[in-house]
């Protein structure tokens, strides 16, 4: 019995599942916006959890596994101007995308760097590598290309854990949306409305009706939506375009703040 051909050894033109599956994943994920906020340095960034929440259902739907392998991890330390000693890690990670259908695979290599006053520099470096590999490897768009990290090691000092570390989230992804999930949706709506000077109170039902059209969910049933769906909903909100044919509009009418 001959060994199965890998993508590297298959004849040119021989289709493998991973290529079409990843294209389907990319089409499903769409935009992942910068919904994280660095309160210390006052900038927005694309959170790793938002990337994973948007990606996970698409990977499952199209039968793609992601297996990471760390090939190197370099550790050192440095002292900030304020005298804080920071532990730093730089990792090189391979992220292998595997099609469950036929075992075909593609790999993306990415470097990640993380710094922390305690023992979390390696974790942060891996998170950085993950975001780079997923966002660049799958070309996941956002409104801006520059992607700063939430962590600001040169300024954080010892209070960083109170500002940066997120609380443990034990809510199941298959369960209903949490208050934090609903806040994410409203933040996405507000950001989208701010862009074109729209009234969020008037446009929230319009935007959600258009985004949820065909899903079986409505503006009134948003709290019942499973958590795993929140990522793509926020992504779709961020690229929503105003249209008088959106399901949230009464035919031929304009939003209240424009009619006033």
N, C-alpha and C positions, 0 to 999 in steps of 0.2 A: 504494500500500500504506500503510495507516494505521500510525502508530507504536504500539508496544506500550504498554499502560497500566501505569503504576507503581502501587504500592499507594495513593499519595495521590490518583490520578485515576481509579482503578477505581470503578465504581458500588458503592454500599453493598450488602453482601451477596454481592459477587463474590469467591469464594474465591481465595486465592493460596497457593502452596506454602509460602512462608516461615513463615506462621502455624502451620500444622499441623506442619511440620518442627521448628520451635523447641520446640513443646510436646513432641514426641517426644524431642528432645535433653534437655530438662529432666527428663523422666521417667526417662531412662537414667542421667543423672549422679547424681541423688540428693544425698546429703550429702557435703560436703567438709569434713572436720574441721580443727581447729587442731593440726596435727602438727609444726609448726615450733616451735623453742624459742629464745628470745632469752636466751642465757646471762648476758649482762651485766645486764639489767634483770629477769631471771627471770620471763618471761611467755611464753605460747604464742600463736602466730599462724597464720593460714592462708597457706601458702606458695604463691607464684605457680606453681611447678612442679607442686604437687599439683592446683591448679585446672586447669592445662593438661593434665596426664596423665589426669585424670578426664573432661575435656571432649573431648579429641581423638578417641577412638574413637566417641563419640556423634555428633560432627559429621560424621565420615567415613561412618558408618552411615546417616545420614539426609540426606546430600548438602547440607551447609551450609558455605559458605565464610565466613571472617572476614577482612575487609580493613580495616586501620587507616590512618587519615589524620591526621597531626598538623596542627592548625590554628593553634596558637600555642605558643611556648616562651619563657618569661621567665626570665632568669638574673640572679642577684645573689649576694652573699656576706655573711656575718655572722661575728662572733667569739663563741665560747662563753665562759662564765665562767672556764674554764680557760685561755683564751688561744688556743684552736685556731681557725683560720680555716676556715670551712666554705663550700663552693660549693653554691648552692641552685638548683634548676630547678623551674619550675611549667609543666606542659604541659596543653593542651586537645586531646583526641584523639577523633576519630569512629571508632567500630567499626561497620562495616557488615556485617550478616549477610545473605548472599545464598544463595537456594535455587538449586542447580544445575539443578533440574528445569525452572523457568520464568523464572529471572532475577529474580524478585521479591525485594525486600530491605526490611530495616528497619535503622535506625541507632540506636546508643546513644552519647551524648556523655558523656565523663567527664574530670574534672581529676585530675592526679596531681602529687605533690610529692616531690622527693628531694633529699637533702643528702649531700655526701661531701667528704672532705678532698682528694681527687684529682680525677679526670676522669669519675667515674661518676654524677654527679648527674642527668644527663639520662636515662641508662639506668634509674636507680632511679625517676625520675618516671614514665617510660613503664610500668614494671612496676606501679607504684601505680595508674595509670589503667586498665591492663588488668584488674587484680583488681577494681577498683570496677565497671567496665563489665560484666564477665562475671558477677560474683557478685550484683550488684544487678539488672542487666538481665535475667538468667535466674533470679533469685531462688533461687540455690543456697544451701541452708540449712547452718548449722553450729549448734553448741550455744549459741553466744552471738553477739549482733549486733555488739558492739564489736570492731573489727578493727584492732589496732595493727600497726605495721610492725616488721619485724625490725631495721631500722636505728635506732639511738639516737644521732643526730648530736651532741647536746649533751654526751655523756659519752664518746664513743668515742676521741677523740684519734687518734694516728697508728698505733695497734696494730689499728685496725679491720679491715684486710685479713686479719689472721691469725684474726680471730674471726668475721667475717661472710661474706666471700667464699667461695663454695662451689667445690670443685675442679671442673675441667672433666670432664663425664661423657660419655665417648665410646661407652658401651655402646649398641648399637642398641635401639630401642624394641620391635622385633619379636623380639629375642633373648630367651633365658631370663632369669628374675629374677636380679638380682645380690644380693650379700650385703646391700647397703644396702636393696634392695627387701624382702628377707625381714625385715630389722630393722624396716622400716616396718609390715609386717604384724603382727609381734609387739608393736610399740609400740601399734598400734591395738587389738589383743586385750587387752593389759594395761590400757590406758585404759578399755576397755569393762568389763573385769572389776573394776577398782578402783571403778567407779561403784556396783556392787551388792555389793561385798565377795565376789567370786567368786574361786576359785583358778585362775589362768591355766593352770597345768600340767594341771589336770583339764579345764578348759573349752576349751582351744585346739582339740583335735580336734572337739569338739562344735560350736563356733562355725563353724569352717572347713567342716565337713561340711554344715552348714545353708546357709552362704553359697554354697558351690560346688555345691549340689545342682542337678542338671540340666545342668551345664556340661561334664561329662566329666572334670573334674579332681577330685582327692581330696587329703586331708591329706598323703598320702605323695608326691604328684606336684606339690606346690606349687612346688618349685624349677624345674619345667619350664614353669610358666605364663609366657607372654610378658610383657615389662615393661609393654606398653601396657595390660594389664588390671589392673595393681596399683592404680591410682587408684580405680576403682569398687569393687574388693574391699575396700580400706580404708574407703571411704565406707559400704559395706554393713555392715561389722563394727561401725562406730561406732553404728549404729542397730539392731543385732541385739537381738532380744528373746528371753528364755529361754522355751523351750517343750518339754514332754516328748515332743512329736511330731517334734522336730528329728532329722534323719538320724543325727546323732552319738550319740543316746541309744539304748541297748538298750531295747526296748519294755518299759515299766512300771518301769524302773530309774531311780534318781536318781544324780546325779554322786557320785563316790567320797568327796569331802570331806563331803558331806551324810550319806552312809550311815555314816560312821565313828562 
